[in-house]
């Protein structure tokens, strides 16, 4: 599949919770991590989302927040994937930060140059990629 979203994760639906309006879909990645997506109930029905189905979870790079230290706080974002910075590509205003997750998957985040400096982002740095379940778009073969 070709799409503008930098982050495309292939995984298997491990759990589906259907509500009156929305559905919560848990996607197990090959490396063992889980991505949670919130989609409409109608989309879940149209895509025939069910346990065991292979899907692609897409997340645009600007939707990724990089955390280096939670400082004892908990946050509401369902997706918190730990990894290591593999590359920092600076631009005039923003920087792309590539992160390798423990299972080998890659995730790209676009952050401001100031954030790179403030967080001390560099190759080898341990970070957590954070994004809301509503930022995930699901695709199925069809």
C-alpha positions in Angstrom: 0.0 0.0 0.0 1.2 3.5 -0.8 0.2 6.3 1.6 1.7 9.5 2.9 1.7 8.3 6.5 5.3 7.6 7.4 4.4 5.0 10.0 2.8 1.9 8.7 2.7 -1.1 11.1 1.5 -4.5 10.0 -0.1 -6.4 12.8 -2.9 -8.7 13.8 -6.1 -7.7 15.6 -5.9 -9.2 19.1 -9.1 -7.6 20.6 -12.1 -5.6 19.5 -14.4 -3.7 21.8 -17.5 -2.4 20.1 -19.3 0.6 21.6 -22.5 2.5 20.6 -20.5 4.9 18.4 -16.8 3.8 18.4 -14.8 0.7 18.4 -11.5 0.1 20.2 -9.2 -2.1 18.2 -6.0 -3.7 19.6 -3.4 -4.5 17.0 -0.5 -6.8 18.0 2.7 -6.0 16.2 5.3 -8.6 15.2 7.6 -7.4 18.0 5.0 -8.0 20.7 3.9 -4.4 21.2 0.2 -3.4 20.9 -1.2 -0.4 19.1 -4.7 0.7 20.1 -6.9 2.4 17.5 -10.2 4.1 18.1 -12.4 4.0 14.9 -16.1 4.4 14.4 -18.4 1.4 14.8 -19.4 1.9 11.2 -15.8 1.7 10.0 -15.2 -1.4 12.1 -18.2 -3.0 10.4 -17.3 -1.8 6.9 -13.7 -3.1 7.3 -15.0 -6.4 8.9 -12.6 -5.9 11.8 -12.4 -9.0 13.9 -9.9 -10.9 16.0 -7.1 -12.5 13.9 -7.5 -10.2 11.0 -4.2 -8.7 9.6 -4.4 -4.9 9.4 -2.1 -2.0 8.7 -2.1 0.7 11.3 -1.1 4.1 9.9 0.1 7.1 12.0 1.4 10.4 10.6 4.8 11.4 11.9 3.6 14.8 13.3 1.1 12.9 15.5 4.0 11.2 17.4 5.1 12.8 20.7 8.5 11.9 22.0 8.9 11.5 25.8 12.3 11.1 27.4 11.2 11.3 31.0 7.7 10.9 32.4 8.8 12.4 35.7 6.4 10.2 37.6 3.4 11.3 35.6 0.9 9.0 33.8 -0.7 10.2 30.5 -4.0 9.3 28.9 -2.5 8.5 25.4 -3.0 4.7 24.9 0.0 4.1 22.7 3.3 4.4 24.5 6.0 2.5 22.6 9.5 2.4 24.0 12.5 2.4 21.7 15.9 3.9 20.8 16.6 6.8 18.5 18.4 5.6 15.4 18.6 8.8 13.4 18.0 12.5 13.8 17.5 14.4 10.5 17.4 18.2 11.1 15.6 20.6 8.8 15.2 24.3 8.8 12.2 24.3 11.2 11.5 20.6 12.1 13.5 17.5 12.6 12.6 13.9 11.8 13.5 11.5 14.6 13.6 7.8 13.7 13.1 5.3 16.6 13.6 1.6 16.6 11.1 -0.3 18.8 12.1 -3.4 20.8 10.6 -5.7 18.1 12.6 -4.1 15.3 9.8 -1.9 13.9 10.7 1.7 13.1 8.6 4.7 13.9 9.2 8.3 12.7 8.3 11.4 14.5 8.4 15.0 13.3 9.3 17.5 16.1 10.5 21.0 16.3 14.3 21.7 16.3 13.8 23.3 19.7 12.3 20.0 21.0 15.3 18.1 19.8 17.6 20.4 21.8 15.3 20.5 24.9 15.0 16.7 25.0 18.6 16.0 24.1 17.5 13.7 21.2 20.5 11.9 19.6 21.3 8.5 18.2 21.2 5.8 21.0 18.9 7.8 23.3 16.1 5.8 24.9 12.7 7.4 24.3 9.0 6.6 24.2 6.9 7.3 21.2 3.4 8.4 22.3 0.2 8.9 20.3 -3.5 8.9 20.9 -5.7 6.0 19.7 -7.7 8.4 17.6 -4.5 9.2 15.6 -4.4 5.7 14.2 -6.0 4.8 10.8 -6.6 1.2 10.0 -6.4 -0.4 6.6 -7.3 -3.9 5.5 -6.7 -5.8 2.3 -9.6 -5.9 0.1 
